[in-house]
């Protein structure tokens, strides 16, 4: 066809679409208008899968969970359908091309992830509720495959690392502005701060976790010499917005995670050797067990509940006497340990904790927010939850991934000669450390809000190690 014929077809199709869409709108049917968007996205899947991943990163903070809207379906729109599409396309390409980068496949982090997924599969077979466990496995796959296995290929281009971080952050800033304005209508009350981020985040803990996650990264970008003064100033403004959002989230675990990231930064910059850190940690453990009774008695005297005042809210972190949130966590953890004691090797099955923990609660440990039905969510820990659901190897597989990621990021930072690679490895590690610490008190990796940046950052560290770390030549 010549140019004139092509233009005729284009204008004809567009005109027909406008006509049909006008008829549908007149009849109050609006979904037909999405056809061009869907067509464009399908074209991106075929031609530019990297842009699909970046689009998902941008949409994730703005995605809405249908489960929270009481429609009977647990699906985050539009991100999870897009992630499922990437998952299907990845397996199709692997089957068709019969190729995946061996350097990524053999990386210690990848091997740890594969071990984790294999064990989830095995414990899904032995699960108390197999259908729940296999749904859990599929959900894990559509987070890990797109943002780790495909993500490492996205980050072959080092420019995509900053683009990924900024796309998620820009959307997160929109959510922070929306949340802060809404919060201001209630006088920035601490109680209201638990839900004003709805419908974008289901509560203040997940919201605070992601603010803490990206704060170290944006702070580091403020000192990036590749940015102009204007860009640094705009980055500073973004940092201020995120910091205000973190403060007003009243999420103590997120505050603790952010403080831990600062500690990691100090340890790395001061070049403190690992043996000294390990010695200090072991000494603290010994100190705790020797004085456990005295420490618990001291904590039980703390009756400071959550508060809108900063110091009182921080003090409430150690209140195991009257703070309902802290006591409920202890209730969930002890129930998980009882489940683990009953099935220490196979566990009850991935994703089944919330359906099985009710009978493992003890009356004396229940709180005002406990339920006899045990239908109020998970174990509130990325490490204790797998212990109950997948046994000892399930918990160890999660810890192994964390160890391999931390080891790789520190190795990249210390061996890289490129200043950009050193900076990105450090900032990525700090972001992940906020979540690794937060993971002791909450678990969100079953949601797109946390899983997309988490596995994306893991992919960044591995891509930096495999593709961008030019190690100094031996002399």
N, C-alpha and C positions, 0 to 999 in steps of 0.2 A: 504493500500500500504506500502511496505517496503521502506527503505531508498534509495535503488537503483532506484526503480520505481519513487519515488518523484523527485530525481535528474534528471532522464531522462525527466520527464515532464517539470521541470524548465528550463533545457538547451534547450529542444525542443521549448518551448514557446518563450524563449529569442532569439533563433536563427531565428525563424519565424518572430518575430517582427523586428529584424535587417534586414532581407531580404526584408520585405515589406517596411520598412522605407527607405532603400537604393534606392528602386525603386521610392518611392515618391520624395525623395530628387533629384534624377536624373531628375525628371520631374518638379523640382522647386516647389514642394508642401511640406512645412516644418512643417505644423501644426500637422501632424501625430506623430511627435516626442514628443508631449506633453501628449500623452496617458498614459505613465507610471507615469508622474507627477500627472495627474488628478486622476488616480487610487490610488496613494498613499494618495492624499488629501481626497478622498472618504473614504479610510480606516481609516484615522484619525478622520473623522466625526463620524464614528461608534464606534471607540475604545478610542479616546483621544480628546474629544472636547476642553479640556483645551489647548492643543497644537495648535489647530486651532486658538483660540483667540490670543495666543502669536505670532503665525505666522502672523496674521493680523496686530498686533501691529508693528511687524518688517517691514512689507511691506508697511504700510500706508504712511510714508514720501516719499517712492520711487514710489508710485502709480501715474499713469498718467490719467488725465481726458480726455476722448475722445471728450468731447464738445470743449475743447480748441484746439483740432487738426482738427476741422472743418470736422468731419465725419458724422455730423447730429445726433449723439447719445450722451446724457448726462450721462455718466457712468464712474466711476473711477475704472480702472483696475490695479491689480486684486482684490482689497479689497471689492468693493461693491457686486460682485457676491458671494464672500466668506461669507460676512455678511448676505446676503439674505439666504444662505444655513443654517447658524446658526439660523436665525429667523424661518425658516420652521421646522428645527429639534426641536427647543425649543417647538413650539406649538404641534408637534407630540408627544414629550415626556410627555408634560403636559396632553394631551388627553389620552395617553396610560397609564401613571403611576398614573394620577389624584393626583399628589402631587407636592407641592412647599413649601419650608421652610417658615412656618408661621411667624417665627421671622423676616425674611426679609420682608415678605408681609405686616406685621403690623407696620413696622418701619415708623416714621414720614416722612422721605425722600421719601420712596416708596409711601406713601399715597399722598404726594405732586406731585410726578411724575404721578401717576394714575389720579389725578385730572386734571393735565395739558393735558394728552393724551385724557381723556374723553371730555374735553372742545374743543380740536382740532377736535375730531370726530364730535361733535355737530355743531361747526362752519363750518365744511366741508360740512355738510348737507345743511346749510343755505347760503353757499358760492355763491359769484357772478360767480365764475368759478369752479364748483364742481370737475371737472376732475383734475384741478391743485391742489386743496386742498387735494383730496384723494391721489394723488401722493406724496404730501408733508407729509401726515400722514404715508404712507407706508415707506417713506425714514426715518422719525423719528423713526418708529418702528424698522427698521433694524440697527439703531445706538443704541437705548436705550435697546432693548431686549438683544442683544449679550453682550454689554459692561456694562450694569447695572444688569439686572436680571440674566444673566448667569455669568457675571463678579464677582458678589458677591460670587458665588460658587467657582470660580477660586481662589479668594483671601482668601478662607478658609485656604489654605496653605499660610502662611505669606511669605514664600520664593518667591512665584510668584509675589509679589508686586514689589520687586526690579528687578526681571527678566523682568516684563512688562515695567518698567521704562527704563531699560537699552536697551531693544530691540528697543523701539521707538527711544531712544537717539542715539544709534549706527547708525541707518539709517539716522537720522537727521544730524549727523556729516558728513556722506558721502555727503549729499545734501549741507551742508555748505562748505565743501572742494571744491566740484564741482562749487558752486556759486561764491566762493571767487576767484578761479582761473580764471573763466570766467570774473568776475568783474575786475580783475587786468588788463585784456587786454584793458579795457576802462579807465584805470587810476582811478578806484574806484569812478567814477562820480556818483553824487546823482541821476541824471535823469536815468542813466542806471541801478542803483540799484533797480529800480522799477520792472524790468522784467528779470534780469539775472538768477533768480531761476527757470525760466521756463525750462522744462515742469513739474517739480515736484510740484511747488506751482504757483498758477495763478498770484499772485502779491506779493509785498514786505510786505503788511500788514498781510496777513495770515501767511507768512513765519516768520515775526518778532514776531507775537503772539505766535507761538509754541516755538520759541527760548526763549522768556521770560517765557513761561509756564514751561519749564524744567530746566532753569538756577537755580532757588532756590533749586530744588530737587538735582541736581548734586553738588551744593555747599554744601548742607547738607551731602551728601554722603562722601565728603572729610574729614569729622570729625567723620565718623562712626568707632567706635572702633573694629567692626568686620572685618574691612579691614586691610590688611597688609600695610606696608609702600610703597611697590611697587604699590599696588592697589590704595592707596591714591594718589600717584604721577600720575598714569595714569588717575585717576578721575580729578585731577587738570588740566591735559592737555586737557581733554574733556571740562572742564569748560571754559578754555581759548578759545578753538575753538568756542564754543557756544557764548561766550561773544563777540568775534570779529565779528561773524556772526550777532549778535543783533545790534552791532554798525553800521556795514556796510549795514544793512537792511534799515536804515534811516526811520524806522517806529516809529513815535513819540508816537502813542498810545501804542505800545509795551514797549517803554522806560518808559512811565507813569505807565503801569501795573507792570513792574519790580520794580519801585520805591515804588509803593503801597505795594508790597509784603514785601519789606524791612520794611516799616512802620508797617505792621501787625506783623512782627517778633518782632519789638521793643515793640509794645503794649502788646503782649503776654508775652514776657520775662520780661518786667517791671511790669507785673501783674496790668496794669491799668484797673480799673473797668469799666464795660460797661456803667454805668450811666454817667461817666465823658465823655466818647466818645460820647454818645447820646447828652449830654448837649452841647458839643463843636460843634457837627454837626448842631444842631438846632440853635445855636448862629450864626454860619456861614450863615445859610439860612436866618435868620432874618436880618443879616448885609447886605447880598446881595440884598434882596428885598427893604430895606430902602435906599440903595445907588445904586440901579440898574441903574438909568440914568447916574450917574457919572462913574460907572464901564464900562458901554457900550461905553460911550464917550471916555474913556481912551483906551479901546480895539480898537476902530475904528481908533485911531491915530497910532496904530502899523501897519506898512507896510512892515514888514520883511517877505519875502517869504521864502519857503523852500530853504535850502542851504546845501552845502557839509561841511560847517563849523559847528562844534558841537553847540556852543552857539547861533549862528544865527538860526540854525535849531530848537533848543529848543524854542527860542524866537518866532518863527513863529507859535507855537502852539496856541497862543492867537490872531493871526492876523485874524480878521473877516472883514477886509476891502478889502484886495487884494489877499489873499491866496485862490486860486481856490478850493483846496481840502477842506478847512474849510468852505468856502461859499457853496459848493455843499452839504456838510453834513447838513448845516442849511436849505438849500432848500429842501432836502429830509425829514428832520424832520418836517418842517412846513407843507409840503404836507401831511405827515402822520397824523399830528394833525388835519388837515382839514378833512381828511378821517374819523378819529375817531369822530370828532364833528358831522359828518353826520350819522354815524352808531356806536354809542357809546357802544352798548351792544353786538351785534353779529359780528360786523366788516365786512370786505369785503370777508373774507375767508382766511385760512392759505395758504401762498405762493403766494397770488394774488397781493401783493403790487406792484411788478414790472410791472404788466399788467394794473394797475388801477391808478397809481399816476400821470400820465401825465397831466390830466386835472385839477389836484389840485395844480399844480405849478403856481406861479404868475410871470409874465414877469419880474418884478423888482428884483426878487430873483434868477433868472436863472443866470448861470455862463457860462464860455466858454466851460465847459465840460457837460453842461446840454443838454438834447435832447427834442424836442417837442413830440417825440413818447414815451418818458418815458421808454426807453428800456435798461437802463444802470444799472440794478441790483436792490438791495434791499434798505431798509431804513437806512442802516448803524448804526443799534443799535439793540441789543438783547432785549431791553426793550420797545423802541418806536415802532418798527416794529410790534410786537404782538398787540399793542394798536390799530393799523389801521386794522390789519388782523383778530383779534379775540376779539376785544373789551376790555373793562376794565378788565374782568375776565381773558382774555388771558394774558395780561401784569402782572396782579397780580399773576397768576399761575407760571409764570417764576420767579418773585421776591420771591414767597413763597418757591420754590425749593432752591434758593440761601440762603435764611434765614435758612431753615432747615439744609442745608449742613454745613453752617458756624457754626451754633449752635452745631451740632453734633460733628464736628471736634474739637471745643474748649472744649466741654465736655469731649471728649476722652483724649485730651491732659492733662486736669487738673485732671482727675480721674484715669488715667492709672498708674499702679505701675511698669509695664515693660518699661524699658528705650527705647527699640526698638519700641514699640507701640507709645510712646510719640513722638519720633523722626519722625516716618512715618506720624503720624497725623499732625504734625506741617508742615512738608515739603509738604505734599499733599495739605493742606490748602493754603500755600503760592503759590503753583502752580496755584490752582484754582482762588485765588485772582487776579493774573495777568490777568486772562481772564475775571473775573467779572468786573474789571475796564475797560479793553479793550472793553468789551461788550457795554459800553456806546457810543462808537465811531464806532464800526464795528460789524458785525455779521457773524460768520463762522460755526455755529453749523449745517448748512445744508450741510456741506462738511465732508468727512471722515477725513481729515487732523486734524480738530479741534475736531470733535465729538468723535472720538475713544479715545484720551487721556482725554477729558473732562468727558465723562460718565464713563470711566475707573477709574478716580480719585474719582468721586462720589461713585462708587462701593467700592473703597478701604476704604474710610472713613466709610461707613456703615458696611463693613466686619470687620474693626477694632473694631467698636462699639459692634457688635453682637457676633463675634467669638473670639476676641483677647484681649478685654479690661477686665482684671481681676481687678475688683474694690476692694479697700481695705475693709476688713471685719469690721463691726461695733463692737466697744468694749463696 
